[in-house]
């Protein structure tokens, strides 16, 4: 039975609970996904459900407040970007406990136009998942903010450099991700991003060195160079 755009948060949560899959929960944990309050429903099921129910700000708020992993993902998928403000984004970020919730919410925050404030703010935050959010926003924004001037994207490079020594797994991977996505945006962004990657690759800091070397490897690959017209 499918849901409709008139479905309430209670309707959605009831449907989610009916799809609970305990076998999947153990598998999620192996991928570093928090299984607290998880129902074991994959995104391949959640994405079509999100399309069925459509976007609804109030329902998204209620889904988020449930604390259920799948309901929170649906909240991010079906929230109305234009109605998301800084207070809501900060409130959600304080509750982040999993990289997947971070990454999908980061997409929403960029769509909501909150990157101008939150990228620098969240990057300076010591909490692992809040800091990751900043770099997930960069990574998503570098690809999807096509109408933004390159200067906006390149202004994130000093932030990447400042936080490149954070050894926490979910931060360092996001920093690396952001640097690579900026470098792949176009030929204008490629050179500054590669320059920073090369600098980090020579860093005495182990984490920064890994971030830099991995980024250099991708940004100098034939595939990337051809994609941006430098091959």
PyMOL commands that set and color helices and strands:
alter all, ss='L'
color gray80, all
select helices_A, chain A and resi 9-18+22-30+43-53+57-65+69-78+81-83+86-94+99-111+115-123+128-144+150-154+157-163+169-183+187-201+206-219+222-227
alter helices_A, ss='H'
color red, helices_A
deselect
rebuild
show_as cartoon
